[in-house]
Amino acid sequence: MSTKRILIISYSFSSQIRNLLNGLVDGLEKSGVEVFWEQLNPVVELRFPIGTINATLIMMMQTFLRKRYPVHPVNQRCFAQWDFIILAGPTWSYNPSGPVLSLLDRDGKALFAGKTVLPFISCRGYWRVHYYGLKGLLKRCGAIVAAPIVFSHPTPEPWRTIGVFLKLAGKVPEAGSSWFRRFYPKYGHSRLQVEDCRKIGFELGKNIMEGNPLDRPLFPFPVRSEGMDES
Ligand SMILES: Cc1cc2nc3c(=O)[nH]c(=O)nc-3n(C[C@H](O)[C@H](O)[C@H](O)COP(=O)(O)O)c2cc1C
């Protein structure tokens, strides 16, 4: 079996995608595929946390309107021939994140036309509009869209919505001895989910190596980690 080459292009604002992809890349490489990982770099640096409630509300409104966040040029290697591409990023106000939208505007056709692209999504809990929107944009670039991999934060509602908002606004809701901490012990994904990502990476890599069709989901989406309440 000849080695398959996989390109991952990602954007991560608060390190959640990056943590998951560390696991995924590990699993992929163990399956025998070759991986090149390109991380998008916004031209104007975006700092996490946003810092204030007002600035968070403004960013949410702007991203709801699909504001673009221009990114630096990607490595020339991204435009080479790849057997499979993973495009990874967070959900921002029901949409793909601004840096990913900006990349699609500028390089979408050159990068993705004729390639099989798998959307990889990290979100607090609501990913559907993001996924269907991104699928449409990728198809317009000429991509063949594989079934997505979606991870949502494992903390139950309403705590994760409140927790994510507070975290973005610069508070630390999971710290100290506040009553809120009992319901919201951690921002973002769990260690178990990163572990799951490693297994998913291995399984995905094996299927790519074997040349299996990937238009049907190999994994349920969102991915359900054992013992966790995820919707
Ligand atoms: C401006 C903004 C808007 C967001 N909107 C949503 C949303 O509509 N739905 C959702 O489930 N998560 C939303 N989130 C949460 C992120 O998708 C989630 O925290 C994700 O895990 C972040 O991944 P990252 O750290 O790799 O950027 C939003 C985050 C930001 C910064």
The ligand as an ORCA input file, in Angstrom:
! r2SCAN-3c Opt
* xyz 0 1
  C     -17.145     34.968     18.566
  C     -17.501     33.555     18.952
  C     -18.755     33.053     18.631
  C     -19.096     31.731     18.973
  N     -20.323     31.246     18.566
  C     -20.634     29.944     18.797
  C     -21.862     29.389     18.294
  O     -22.658     30.037     17.598
  N     -22.138     28.086     18.575
  C     -21.278     27.311     19.325
  O     -21.594     26.148     19.559
  N     -20.102     27.811     19.784
  C     -19.767     29.099     19.549
  N     -18.557     29.611     20.006
  C     -17.683     28.764     20.851
  C     -16.541     28.098     20.078
  O     -17.005     27.507     18.882
  C     -15.913     27.007     20.943
  O     -15.472     27.582     22.156
  C     -14.762     26.279     20.267
  O     -14.457     25.128     21.022
  C     -13.519     27.156     20.152
  O     -12.493     26.488     19.449
  P     -11.035     27.158     19.285
  O     -10.504     27.364     20.672
  O     -10.219     26.156     18.547
  O     -11.195     28.442     18.561
  C     -18.194     30.917     19.691
  C     -16.920     31.444     20.024
  C     -16.572     32.741     19.650
  C     -15.192     33.260     19.971
*
